[in-house]
Amino acid sequence: MASLVGAAAHALPCVQRGLKMSHKKILLALVVFSMLTLLLHRTSRSSWYHKTFYYSCSSSGRAPKHTAIAFLKTHKTASSTVQNIIFRFAERNNVTVALPHHSCDHQFCYPRNFSTRFVHPYTLPPRIITSHMRFNASELRRLMPNDTLYFTILREPVAMFESLFSYYNQYCLSFKRVPNGSMETFLNHPLRYYRPNEKFSMFAHNTLVYDLGGDNDHGAGAAGDVYIDGFIREMETIFSLVMIAEYFDESLVLMKHLLSWDLEDMVYVKLNMRTKESKLNITSTLPGKIRAWNSLDSRLYNHFNATFWKKVHQVGAACVEKEVQLLRQAQERLMRTCFGDQLRLRSATQIKNKELRPWQPSSKVNIIGYDLPGNLSSSSQEHCLKLVMPEVQYSRYLLKKQSLKNRRKVVQRQPPKAVVKQAYNGVGLVQATAVKPIRHHYLSTKL
């Protein structure tokens, strides 16, 4: 018996050492597992993109990504797709986006002139703004940081007017009163149907100039030429880049260079598209009539289309084309990741997930969206969902997310215990917790 006790006492330190070694091995295994998990997470994200995405036309070193941006989202110009790119960038980089107050829905109370009053207080102070508004440079400068870069997008007036006419046919009375909803009938005698003071009339006449904050009903002829020339010069002093919808990928490459972003930040799918049946036929006589009726928009587009190609040549046309090809290759890989072998384009009524149903302007226009397959991996699910999420849902999602973030900050700033005061309610003394209303001093202190 004594010998057994002695043997046990002799073996105890060995057991303890063995246990220590086991603990060390377990700890080491946990560290290795954590590192592998992190590596796999990063790999799953980077596997979306190719290493050649770090190719750039610029020969200088890579500058930090610019996050103070104001994108003027014009109507029917592929601006929803640009907005989605910016929303996803903001989420990945934890950048605050200015979003409309509930009373404005998902736009900054358009068609009214933009005001800082339209911004939801839980999205202050912002670094990015990109929702629909009527441009107001002075108010935006009050809201945004001093290093903000401004850019927008234009579309060829003929294609844009057709899109406006069909999309807003039931909202714009100037369109709605036209017999049989005929665009040709409207253009033959536009002043017979157009009422400049009616709600949504800006969709019927020089919409680009209106969105940019200009006078869309300024007279034509020599007076109109003088006005639009001065307006163009003003826009050139504000906007660092004016993108062109017809050259969307090239525009994204210029946007990338302006903001020092990566090509991986620019991947997209087209959003807010109409079915072929919802598009109107443009006969050979209509383009001239559309340009004449929207002469201010035509002058604006022609000018910035020319300056766009000057910017392309400044960067290097061959180099821009190289990056465009890389971007399109990434689009193909992205499509395969999110949709497999078949792109799942659907009308709104066919999309089961309500978070992916695009807004329908009327029963006469069918806007198509995307359905995601049910077998996506967890790592791909979130990426693909945000990629195809329509404007209205994404705006509400970001507002909810930023509101929760704001509330956490408020809670952290509150004292540990609430101040309890006595108040007279007309009958006797009662105890009430003193609560100070949340006030935002950002705008007043910035002035």
C-alpha positions in Angstrom: 0.0 0.0 0.0 2.8 2.4 1.0 4.5 1.6 -2.3 1.4 2.5 -4.2 1.1 5.8 -2.4 4.7 6.6 -3.0 4.3 5.8 -6.7 1.3 8.0 -6.9 3.1 10.9 -5.2 6.0 10.5 -7.6 3.7 10.4 -10.6 1.6 13.5 -9.6 4.1 16.1 -10.9 4.3 14.3 -14.2 0.5 14.4 -14.5 0.5 18.1 -13.7 3.2 18.7 -16.3 1.1 16.7 -18.7 -2.0 18.7 -18.0 -0.1 21.9 -18.5 1.2 20.6 -21.8 -2.4 19.7 -22.8 -3.6 23.2 -21.9 -0.8 24.7 -24.0 -1.7 22.5 -26.9 -5.4 23.3 -26.6 -4.6 27.0 -26.4 -2.3 26.7 -29.4 -5.0 24.9 -31.3 -7.5 27.6 -30.5 -5.2 30.3 -31.8 -4.5 28.4 -35.0 -8.2 27.8 -35.5 -9.0 31.5 -35.0 -6.3 32.5 -37.5 -7.6 30.0 -40.0 -11.2 31.3 -39.5 -10.1 34.8 -40.1 -8.1 33.8 -43.1 -11.0 31.9 -44.6 -13.3 34.9 -43.9 -10.9 37.2 -45.8 -10.4 34.7 -48.5 -14.2 34.3 -49.0 -14.5 38.0 -49.4 -11.5 38.4 -51.7 -12.5 35.4 -53.8 -15.2 37.6 -55.2 -12.5 39.6 -56.9 -9.4 38.9 -58.9 -6.0 40.1 -57.9 -5.7 42.1 -61.1 -8.3 44.4 -59.6 -5.5 46.3 -58.0 -4.3 47.3 -61.5 -4.6 51.0 -62.0 -3.9 53.5 -64.8 -2.2 55.8 -62.3 1.5 55.5 -61.9 1.6 57.2 -58.5 1.2 55.5 -55.2 -2.2 54.5 -54.0 -3.9 57.3 -52.1 -6.3 56.7 -49.2 -9.9 56.1 -50.3 -11.9 59.3 -50.4 -15.0 59.1 -48.3 -16.5 62.6 -48.3 -18.7 62.5 -51.4 -21.9 64.0 -52.7 -23.5 62.2 -55.6 -26.4 64.1 -57.2 -28.8 61.3 -58.1 -30.6 62.5 -61.3 -33.7 60.9 -62.7 -33.7 58.0 -65.2 -29.9 58.1 -65.7 -28.8 54.8 -64.2 -28.2 56.7 -60.9 -29.8 54.0 -58.8 -27.0 51.6 -59.8 -24.4 54.3 -58.8 -26.3 54.8 -55.5 -26.1 51.1 -54.7 -22.4 51.1 -55.3 -22.0 54.0 -52.9 -24.3 52.5 -50.3 -22.3 49.2 -50.3 -19.0 51.1 -50.0 -20.3 53.1 -47.1 -21.3 49.9 -45.3 -18.0 48.2 -45.9 -16.0 51.2 -44.7 -18.4 52.2 -41.8 -19.1 55.7 -43.3 -22.1 57.6 -42.2 -24.6 58.4 -45.0 -27.0 61.3 -44.9 -30.5 59.9 -45.4 -33.9 61.6 -45.7 -36.2 62.3 -42.8 -39.3 60.0 -42.5 -41.5 62.8 -43.8 -39.5 62.9 -47.1 -39.7 59.1 -47.6 -36.6 57.9 -49.4 -35.9 61.2 -51.2 -34.9 64.6 -49.7 -38.5 66.0 -50.2 -38.0 66.2 -53.9 -39.1 68.2 -55.9 -38.5 70.9 -53.3 -35.0 72.6 -53.1 -32.8 70.6 -50.9 -32.5 71.7 -47.3 -30.6 70.4 -44.3 -33.9 70.2 -42.5 -34.8 67.2 -44.7 -31.9 65.2 -43.3 -32.7 62.6 -40.6 -30.9 63.7 -37.4 -29.7 60.2 -36.7 -27.6 60.4 -39.9 -25.6 63.5 -38.8 -22.8 64.3 -39.3 -22.5 62.6 -42.7 -19.6 61.9 -45.0 -21.7 60.7 -47.9 -25.0 61.9 -49.5 -26.5 60.2 -52.5 -30.4 60.1 -52.4 -32.6 62.0 -54.8 -32.8 65.8 -54.3 -33.1 69.0 -56.1 -29.5 70.3 -56.0 -28.8 73.3 -53.6 -25.1 73.9 -53.4 -25.2 76.3 -50.4 -27.3 73.9 -48.2 -25.1 71.0 -49.1 -22.0 72.9 -48.2 -23.5 73.5 -44.8 -24.1 69.8 -44.3 -21.1 68.2 -45.9 -17.4 68.3 -44.9 -15.1 70.8 -46.6 -13.2 68.1 -48.5 -16.4 66.8 -50.1 -16.1 65.9 -53.8 -19.3 66.4 -55.9 -20.2 64.4 -59.0 -23.4 63.5 -60.9 -24.5 61.6 -64.0 -26.3 62.7 -67.2 -28.1 60.8 -69.9 -28.7 61.5 -73.6 -32.0 63.6 -73.7 -33.8 61.4 -76.2 -33.5 58.2 -74.3 -34.0 59.9 -71.0 -37.2 61.6 -72.1 -38.7 58.3 -73.4 -37.9 56.8 -70.0 -39.4 59.7 -68.1 -42.6 59.7 -70.3 -43.3 56.0 -69.7 -42.1 55.8 -66.1 -44.0 58.9 -64.8 -47.0 58.7 -67.1 -49.5 58.4 -64.2 -47.8 61.0 -61.9 -47.0 63.9 -64.2 -50.2 65.4 -65.3 -48.6 67.0 -68.4 -48.2 63.4 -69.6 -51.3 61.9 -68.1 -53.7 64.2 -70.0 -52.2 63.3 -73.4 -54.7 61.2 -75.4 -53.8 57.5 -75.5 -50.6 58.2 -73.6 -48.9 59.1 -76.9 -45.5 60.5 -76.6 -45.7 61.6 -80.3 -48.9 63.5 -79.6 -47.3 65.3 -76.7 -44.3 66.3 -78.7 -46.3 67.6 -81.6 -47.9 70.2 -79.3 -46.2 70.1 -75.9 -47.5 73.5 -74.7 -51.0 72.1 -75.2 -50.4 69.6 -72.3 -47.6 71.1 -70.3 -48.4 73.1 -67.1 -45.2 74.3 -65.5 -46.8 74.9 -62.1 -48.3 71.5 -61.7 -46.8 68.9 -59.4 -44.2 66.8 -61.1 -44.2 69.0 -64.2 -40.4 69.0 -64.1 -40.4 65.4 -65.5 -41.9 66.8 -68.7 -39.4 69.6 -69.5 -35.6 69.8 -69.1 -35.5 67.5 -66.1 -31.7 67.4 -65.9 -31.5 71.2 -65.5 -34.2 71.1 -62.9 -32.4 68.3 -60.9 -29.2 70.4 -60.9 -31.1 73.3 -59.4 -31.6 75.3 -62.6 -34.5 77.0 -64.3 -35.9 74.3 -66.5 -38.5 76.7 -68.0 -36.1 79.4 -69.0 -36.9 80.6 -72.5 -35.3 79.1 -75.6 -33.4 81.1 -78.3 -30.6 83.5 -77.6 -31.7 84.2 -74.1 -31.8 80.5 -73.4 -28.3 80.1 -74.8 -26.9 82.8 -72.6 -28.6 81.3 -69.5 -27.5 77.7 -70.1 -23.9 78.8 -70.9 -23.7 80.5 -67.5 -25.4 77.6 -65.8 -22.8 75.2 -67.3 -19.9 77.3 -66.1 -21.4 77.2 -62.6 -21.8 73.4 -62.7 -18.2 73.1 -63.8 -17.0 74.9 -60.7 -19.0 72.5 -58.4 -18.8 69.0 -59.9 -15.4 67.3 -60.2 -16.9 64.6 -62.4 -20.0 64.4 -64.6 -20.6 60.8 -65.6 -22.3 59.8 -68.8 -24.9 57.0 -68.6 -24.2 55.8 -72.2 -20.6 55.1 -71.1 -21.4 53.7 -67.7 -18.3 51.5 -67.2 -16.0 54.2 -68.4 -17.7 56.5 -66.0 -17.1 54.2 -63.1 -13.4 54.0 -63.9 -13.2 57.8 -63.8 -15.2 57.7 -60.6 -12.7 55.2 -59.2 -9.8 57.5 -60.0 -11.5 60.5 -58.6 -12.1 58.8 -55.3 -9.0 56.6 -55.2 -11.2 53.6 -54.8 -10.5 50.0 -55.9 -12.1 48.3 -58.9 -13.6 45.9 -56.5 -15.6 48.8 -55.1 -17.2 49.4 -58.4 -18.9 46.0 -59.2 -22.6 46.2 -59.8 -25.7 44.8 -61.4 -28.2 47.0 -63.2 -31.1 48.2 -61.1 -34.5 49.8 -61.7 -34.8 48.5 -65.3 -38.0 48.4 -67.3 -39.2 45.4 -69.4 -39.0 45.8 -73.1 -42.8 46.0 -73.2 -42.7 49.1 -71.0 -40.5 51.0 -73.4 -42.0 53.3 -76.0 -41.1 53.2 -79.7 -39.1 56.2 -80.8 -39.9 56.9 -84.5 -37.4 58.7 -86.7 -39.2 62.1 -86.3 -39.1 62.1 -82.5 -35.5 62.6 -81.6 -35.3 66.1 -83.1 -38.6 67.1 -81.4 -37.4 65.8 -78.0 -34.1 67.7 -78.3 -35.9 70.9 -79.3 -38.4 70.6 -76.5 -35.6 69.9 -74.0 -33.1 72.3 -75.5 -31.5 73.2 -72.2 -30.9 69.5 -71.3 -29.5 68.9 -74.8 -26.9 71.8 -74.4 -26.0 70.6 -71.0 -25.5 67.0 -72.1 -23.5 67.9 -75.2 -21.1 70.0 -73.2 -20.4 67.5 -70.5 -20.3 64.6 -72.9 -17.3 66.4 -74.6 -15.6 67.2 -71.2 -16.1 63.5 -70.2 -13.9 62.3 -73.1 -11.3 64.9 -72.3 -11.1 63.4 -68.8 -10.8 59.9 -70.3 -7.8 61.0 -72.4 -6.2 62.7 -69.4 -6.2 59.4 -67.6 -5.3 57.5 -70.8 -7.9 56.0 -73.2 -6.1 52.7 -73.5 -5.6 52.4 -69.8 -9.3 53.2 -69.1 -10.3 50.6 -71.6 -8.1 48.1 -69.8 -9.8 48.8 -66.5 -13.2 48.6 -68.1 -12.4 45.1 -69.3 -11.3 44.1 -65.8 -14.5 45.4 -64.4 -16.6 43.5 -66.9 -14.7 40.3 -66.1 -15.5 40.9 -62.5 -19.1 41.4 -63.4 -19.2 38.0 -65.0 -17.6 36.3 -61.9 -20.1 38.1 -59.7 -23.0 37.0 -61.7 -21.9 33.4 -61.4 -21.4 33.7 -57.7 -24.8 35.2 -57.0 -27.0 33.6 -59.8 -25.1 30.5 -61.0 -25.6 29.8 -64.7 -28.8 31.8 -65.1 -29.6 35.4 -64.3 -32.8 35.5 -62.3 -34.5 38.6 -63.6 -38.1 38.8 -62.4 -41.1 41.2 -62.4 -42.0 42.5 -59.0 -44.9 40.2 -58.5 -42.7 37.1 -59.1 -40.1 38.0 -56.5 -40.8 36.2 -53.3 -38.5 38.2 -51.0 -40.2 41.6 -50.4 -36.7 43.1 -49.6 -35.9 42.6 -53.3 -39.1 43.8 -54.9 -38.5 47.1 -56.9 -41.0 49.9 -56.6 -43.6 49.9 -59.4 -44.6 53.4 -60.7 -47.9 52.2 -62.2 -49.7 49.2 -63.7 -48.6 50.4 -67.1 -44.8 50.1 -66.3 -43.1 46.9 -65.2 -39.9 47.3 -63.3 -37.8 44.1 -63.0 -35.6 43.0 -60.2 -33.7 39.9 -59.1 -34.3 36.7 -57.3 -31.5 35.0 -55.5 -31.1 31.2 -55.5 -31.7 29.5 -52.2 -28.4 27.6 -52.1 -26.0 30.6 -51.6 -23.3 30.2 -49.0 -23.6 32.4 -45.9 -20.6 34.4 -47.0 -22.2 35.1 -50.4 -25.7 35.7 -49.1 -25.2 39.1 -47.7 -23.0 40.4 -50.5 -25.5 39.3 -53.2 -28.5 40.6 -51.2 -27.1 44.1 -50.9 -26.0 44.0 -54.6 -29.6 43.6 -55.8 -31.5 45.4 -53.1 -33.7 48.2 -54.6 -33.3 51.9 -53.6 -36.3 52.1 -51.2 -35.4 49.1 -49.2 -31.7 49.8 -49.0 -32.4 53.4 -47.8 -34.7 52.1 -45.0 -32.2 49.5 -44.0 -29.3 52.0 -43.8 -31.5 54.4 -41.8 -32.4 51.7 -39.3 -28.8 50.6 -39.0 -27.5 54.1 -38.5 -30.3 54.9 -36.0 -29.3 52.0 -33.8 -25.7 53.1 -34.0 -26.7 56.6 -33.0 -28.8 55.4 -30.1 -25.9 53.3 -28.7 -23.7 56.5 -28.7 -26.4 58.4 -26.8 -26.7 55.6 -24.2 -22.9 55.6 -23.8 -22.9 59.4 -23.2 -25.7 59.2 -20.5 -24.7 59.3 -16.8 -24.9 56.0 -14.9 -27.9 57.0 -12.9 -30.9 59.1 -14.0 -31.6 62.3 -12.1 -34.8 62.0 -10.1 -36.7 65.1 -9.4 -39.9 65.9 -7.5 -42.7 67.6 -9.4 -46.1 68.9 -8.3 -48.9 67.4 -10.4 -51.8 69.4 -8.9 -52.6 66.7 -6.3 -49.3 66.0 -4.6 -45.6 65.5 -5.1 -44.6 62.8 -7.5 -41.2 61.5 -8.6 -40.3 61.9 -12.3 -37.1 61.1 -14.2 -35.7 64.2 -15.8 -34.9 63.4 -19.5 -33.2 65.9 -21.7 -34.2 65.8 -25.4 -31.6 64.8 -27.9 -30.4 67.8 -29.8 -28.0 67.9 -32.7 -25.7 70.9 -32.8 -23.7 69.8 -35.8 -25.2 72.2 -38.4 -25.2 75.2 -36.1 -21.5 74.7 -35.0 -20.4 74.2 -38.6 -21.6 77.6 -39.7 
